[in-house]
Amino acid sequence: MKQLMAANWKMNKNWSEAEETASALADAVRGRLPEDREVLIFPPFTALKAVADAVQGEPGIAVGAQDFYPAENGAFTGEISPGMLTDLGVGYALTGHSERRHVLEEDDSFVGAKTAFGLGHDLRIVLCIGETLDQRRSEQVESVLSRQLEAGLAELPADISGESLVVAYEPVWAIGTGEVAGSAEIEAAHGFVRKKLQEMISPIASEIRILYGGSVKPDNAGAIMALDNVDGVLVGGASLTAESFSKIVLA
């Protein structure tokens, strides 16, 4: 199982900025990327083609979309289908990111529908889950993660492989705040996720990578990656420069 080092650029970078950053990242890790690691970049929609072209042919670097709509085509103004993404050379997509859940009010069932549809239409999916600070304080972490996993994986295609699905644990209170979950908190959450996956989809549970996201930076990435059941990281702000993200990738 290769560790997955993912960069979520969110609503940042125009075409030229994205192309420059992706090219600089490829230069920074070329020949230095460990054989057991992969790099994944999630640019905004407008920069997907630029980034895909910039990293084309680079071993170990893939491109993903931050979102998509669960339909092949139709009257869905402003939306993007999986087929439109794969046509650009995009192989991955995010579902369930906390900003989609809490800012754009996507509910658990819609996240599940997108996850299943994407997996059924040639995309590898990174399903994001995580609790708010209030939920952690009220000791609801496991119930929240359980609910999000059950809904997010409710309609999985029968023939999916473990490598096509990734789960990213991102405590909402740690995203973009500078706060990082402690080692014990991360290990507990990731251990629970692994156990839940084994209960739900045991044949492929051990093959599914579990990422940690939430204020990951070059100075803490190595320690996070060393924890049990951490198979990679999903990085926001610290992925916006090639210098910073390459340090995380190579940590």
C-alpha positions in Angstrom: 0.0 0.0 0.0 1.5 3.3 -1.1 1.1 6.3 1.2 -0.9 9.1 -0.4 0.2 12.8 0.0 -2.7 14.9 -1.2 -2.8 18.7 -1.8 -6.2 20.4 -1.7 -5.8 23.9 -3.2 -9.4 24.8 -2.7 -10.5 28.1 -4.3 -6.9 29.3 -5.0 -4.7 29.8 -8.1 -5.6 30.8 -11.6 -4.4 28.8 -14.6 -0.8 30.1 -14.8 -0.3 30.0 -11.0 -1.5 26.4 -10.9 0.7 25.4 -13.8 3.7 27.0 -12.2 3.2 25.4 -8.8 2.5 21.9 -10.3 5.6 22.1 -12.4 7.7 23.3 -9.5 6.4 20.5 -7.3 7.2 17.9 -10.0 10.7 19.3 -10.3 11.1 19.3 -6.5 10.2 15.6 -6.0 11.5 14.1 -9.3 13.9 11.4 -8.5 13.4 11.8 -4.8 9.9 10.5 -4.3 10.0 7.2 -2.3 8.7 4.2 -4.1 6.0 3.8 -1.4 4.5 7.3 -1.8 2.1 8.9 -4.3 1.3 12.6 -4.7 -2.2 13.8 -5.5 -3.1 17.4 -6.4 -6.7 18.8 -6.2 -6.7 22.1 -8.1 -9.8 24.2 -8.8 -11.8 23.2 -11.9 -10.4 26.0 -14.0 -6.8 24.7 -13.5 -7.4 21.0 -13.8 -6.1 20.8 -17.4 -3.1 23.0 -16.7 -2.1 20.8 -13.7 -2.8 17.6 -15.6 -0.6 18.7 -18.5 2.1 19.9 -16.1 2.5 16.6 -14.4 1.7 14.3 -17.3 4.3 11.5 -17.4 5.6 12.3 -14.0 5.7 9.0 -12.0 3.8 9.0 -8.8 1.8 12.2 -9.3 -1.9 12.2 -10.0 -4.6 14.9 -10.4 -8.0 15.0 -8.7 -11.1 17.2 -8.7 -12.5 18.9 -5.6 -16.1 18.0 -6.5 -18.4 16.7 -9.2 -22.1 16.1 -9.7 -23.6 12.5 -9.7 -25.0 12.4 -13.2 -23.5 11.7 -16.6 -25.0 14.8 -18.2 -28.2 16.9 -18.2 -29.7 20.1 -17.0 -27.4 20.8 -14.0 -26.2 24.3 -14.6 -22.8 24.9 -13.2 -22.0 21.3 -12.5 -19.3 18.9 -13.7 -19.7 15.2 -14.4 -17.2 12.4 -13.8 -16.9 11.9 -17.6 -15.8 15.5 -18.1 -13.1 15.0 -15.4 -11.7 11.8 -16.8 -11.6 13.4 -20.2 -9.1 15.9 -18.8 -6.9 13.2 -17.3 -8.3 13.4 -13.8 -8.3 10.2 -11.9 -9.5 11.2 -8.4 -12.2 13.3 -6.8 -13.1 14.4 -3.3 -16.5 13.8 -1.6 -17.8 14.9 1.8 -15.2 17.6 2.5 -16.3 19.6 5.6 -16.6 22.8 3.6 -19.0 21.1 1.2 -20.9 19.6 4.2 -21.0 22.7 6.5 -20.8 25.7 4.1 -22.7 24.3 1.1 -25.0 22.1 3.2 -24.4 18.8 1.4 -26.0 16.1 3.6 -24.8 12.6 4.3 -27.0 10.9 1.7 -25.9 13.2 -1.1 -22.3 12.6 -0.2 -23.0 8.8 -0.4 -24.7 9.2 -3.8 -21.7 11.1 -5.1 -19.2 8.6 -3.7 -21.0 5.7 -5.3 -21.5 7.4 -8.6 -17.9 8.5 -8.9 -16.6 5.1 -8.1 -19.0 3.7 -10.7 -17.7 6.1 -13.4 -13.9 5.6 -13.4 -13.0 7.9 -10.5 -11.0 7.0 -7.4 -12.7 8.7 -4.5 -11.3 10.4 -1.3 -14.3 10.4 1.1 -13.8 13.0 3.8 -15.2 12.6 7.3 -14.7 14.4 10.6 -16.4 15.9 13.7 -16.9 19.5 14.8 -15.5 20.9 18.0 -18.9 20.8 19.7 -19.3 17.1 18.7 -15.8 16.3 20.1 -16.6 18.1 23.3 -19.8 16.2 23.7 -18.0 12.8 23.0 -19.8 12.2 19.7 -16.6 11.5 17.7 -17.3 7.8 17.0 -21.0 8.3 16.4 -20.3 11.1 13.9 -17.7 9.1 12.0 -19.8 6.0 12.1 -22.8 7.9 10.6 -20.7 9.6 7.9 -19.1 6.3 6.9 -22.3 4.4 6.8 -24.0 7.0 4.7 -20.9 7.7 2.5 -20.4 4.0 1.7 -24.0 2.9 1.6 -24.3 2.5 -2.2 -20.9 1.2 -3.1 -20.6 -0.6 -6.4 -20.1 -4.3 -5.7 -16.9 -4.7 -7.7 -14.8 -1.8 -6.3 -11.2 -2.4 -5.2 -9.6 -1.2 -2.1 -7.2 1.1 -4.0 -10.1 3.0 -5.6 -11.4 4.3 -2.2 -9.6 6.5 0.3 -11.0 7.9 3.5 -9.7 11.2 4.9 -10.2 11.9 8.5 -10.3 15.7 9.0 -11.5 17.0 12.3 -13.4 20.2 11.3 -12.0 22.2 14.2 -8.4 21.6 12.9 -8.9 22.6 9.3 -7.2 25.9 8.6 -7.1 26.9 12.3 -3.5 25.9 13.1 -4.8 23.4 15.6 -3.7 19.9 15.1 -5.3 16.8 16.7 -2.9 15.2 19.1 -1.2 11.9 18.3 -3.6 9.9 20.6 -6.6 11.6 19.1 -5.5 10.9 15.5 -4.6 7.2 16.3 -8.0 6.7 18.1 -10.0 8.2 15.2 -8.0 6.3 12.5 -8.2 3.1 14.5 -12.0 3.5 14.8 -12.3 4.2 11.1 -10.3 1.0 10.2 -12.5 -1.0 12.6 -15.6 0.4 11.0 -14.4 -0.3 7.5 -13.7 -3.9 8.5 -17.2 -4.2 9.8 -18.7 -2.7 6.7 -16.6 -3.9 3.8 -14.2 -6.4 5.2 -12.8 -7.9 1.9 -11.2 -4.6 1.0 -10.9 -2.8 4.4 -7.2 -3.4 4.8 -6.5 -2.0 1.4 -8.2 1.3 1.9 -5.9 4.2 2.8 -6.8 6.5 5.7 -5.5 10.0 5.5 -5.2 12.7 8.2 -6.1 16.3 7.3 -6.1 19.4 9.5 -3.3 22.0 9.7 -0.7 19.6 8.4 2.6 21.4 7.9 6.2 20.5 7.1 7.2 20.5 10.7 4.5 18.0 11.9 3.9 15.8 8.8 6.6 13.3 9.6 5.3 12.7 13.1 1.7 12.3 11.8 2.8 9.9 9.1 4.5 7.7 11.7 1.2 7.0 13.6 -0.7 3.8 13.3 -3.3 3.6 10.6 -2.2 6.9 9.0 -1.6 6.1 5.3 -1.1 9.7 4.1 -2.2 13.3 4.6 -4.6 15.7 3.0 -3.1 19.2 3.1 -4.7 22.6 2.6 -2.8 25.8 3.1 0.6 24.3 3.3 0.2 22.7 -0.1 -0.1 26.0 -1.9 3.6 26.4 -2.5 5.8 23.7 -4.1 8.5 24.4 -1.5 6.2 23.8 1.5 4.3 20.8 0.0 7.4 19.1 -1.3 8.8 19.1 2.2 5.6 17.4 3.4 5.7 14.8 0.6 9.3 13.9 1.4 8.9 14.1 5.2 
